Amino acid sequence: MLFSLLKTLHILACLLWVGGMFFAYVALRPVAAQLLELPLRLQLWVQVFKKFFPWVWVAIFSLLVTGIGIIHLYGGMAQVQWHVHLMLLTGLSMMVIFIHIFFILYQRLQEAVKTQDWQTGGLRLGQIRRLIGINLTLGLVTVVIASLGKSVFM
């Protein structure tokens, strides 16, 4: 019962984070770039991130708590399969990238928008976009690793 609950919450947190990045990167970003001039586009992204990033923090917290719980139920790191170690590596990498985005680039983007420094804001948004692209790729790879599990890594 506990294992099923932890696994369900883990999957939901993953879907929230990776699905949100997929929507933002594949759907919202190209439309915003096509329809909005840079000042409006930057303001849009600051507001989108303001709504999305708290959910990413919830996802990160949930992924860490449920992942550690699942590993504990299996008897610890020494007892889990290779693919779990790989998922942990990709997940922690994603978290480090997000922390950089949130505490450095997003703060600089907000400041640029606040001071109407559109050129700097555009540069910061570009940096955020690239790192979200990397995180999206890592997230999708992690989902594949989780889905295929030990059958691929035996």
Beta strands, then each sheet from edge to edge (+ up, - down):
end
